[in-house]
Amino acid sequence: MAGRNQFGTKEPLRDRIERVWPPTDTELPHCPDNCDQTTFAVQNPAGICRHQSNLCTINGPLHDKHVFGTHIWWLRGAGTAKTGHDRGRSMPGLSRLSATALIFGILLASAGVAWAGLGEPTPWQLGLQQGATPVMDDIVWFHDFLLWVITAITLFVLALLVIVMVKFNARSNPVPSRTTHNTTIEVLWTVVPVLILVAIAVPSFRLLFFQLNIPKADLTIKATGKQWFWSYSYPDTKIEFDSLMVQEKDLKPGQLRLLAVDNEVVVPVNKVVHVLTTGADVIHSFAVPSFGIKIDAIPGRINETWFKAEREGVYYGQCSELCGKDHAFMPITVRVVSEKDYGAWLEEAKKKFATDSSRPTAVATTGAAN
């Protein structure tokens, strides 16, 4: 906060007060006649009396007076003036107001909170999306397990801080201990963190191996990231198609904005799906939260992951790697259906999306030319 001096330049508030209200040994101006006047002795840091002044305690709006180098606090409109010795001792009006605001804020925030949905984001979502695969179920369990661990650690550290502040402050403990070593405590603060890390590492590595060890696949799908859409191919059935986001003006009832696509990936329920990913131009990332999968699609490289959807439904994901100006418009939609419905879709897809195996690829053409 700053004003302007007689030269028209900005002046810090501290310098302005020192110029307008210089430190003196004389009395400062008295408050208006309609004030209740109380005399305060204002001490500087050295403990020497600097000013004797009558401070106003009127209930109406007060003038903002800040005295640097002393400890006077003015509570605007609250009818009190406090010194450093009174700081935080009695402000019942402010305390009640703060408590009320805090409670109101918590109620307002919790009113809109919703548990995460299955397969799609939920407004005011709390927590991860519900799992539809064994991998995601384990991820949710591990997440909740870590939450309890860090909560216990936080409460323990908070309790130690409170004990130290209450038991070992200058008033309660005027003669501090000169202890420099304690073998028991030093062993505990070394061994206990190691045990905590081991307890975290065991399920962490188990989950990591579960994700990376791909079981025998019932179906293979190749996802190719392009700017800015996905192309999918089913190598076993020789079909391939592009999947582009449905524009907002073309959305049909039930379709989600920024997540619906024109051609969905369709897979059968309770089948192991082997997913291959690559990029055609820049690095993309194939991610479907409810399946617990997220893997980069890198040009010139094939990455792999897998999922086994145990519930029928529609599951949404998005590209999760910054890939250009339309990165936010690369949704992924996977429809999980019964084996019978999948067979019917596959027959139709073979007619609609069949690849032309007789057409030479660009690499083959270039090689023939050479």
Secondary structure, DSSP 8 states (H G I E B T S, - for coil): -EEE-TTSSEEEHHHHHHHHS---SS------TTS-EEEEEEE-TTS-EEEEEEEE--SS-------TTS--EEETTTTEEE-GGGTTT--HHHHHHHHHHHHHHHHHHHHT-EE--BSS--TTEESS-B-SSHHHHHHHHHHHHHHHHHHHHHHHHHHHHHHHHHHSSTTT-SS-------HHHHHHHHHHHHHHHHHHHHHHHHHHHHHHS----SEEEEEEEETTEEEEEETTTTEEEEE-B--GGG--TT--TTT-BSS-EEEETT--EEEEEEESSS-EEEEEGGGTEEEEE-BT--EEEEE---S-EEEEEEE-S--STTGGG-EEEEEEE-HHHHHHHHHHHHHHHB--TTS--HHHHHHHH-
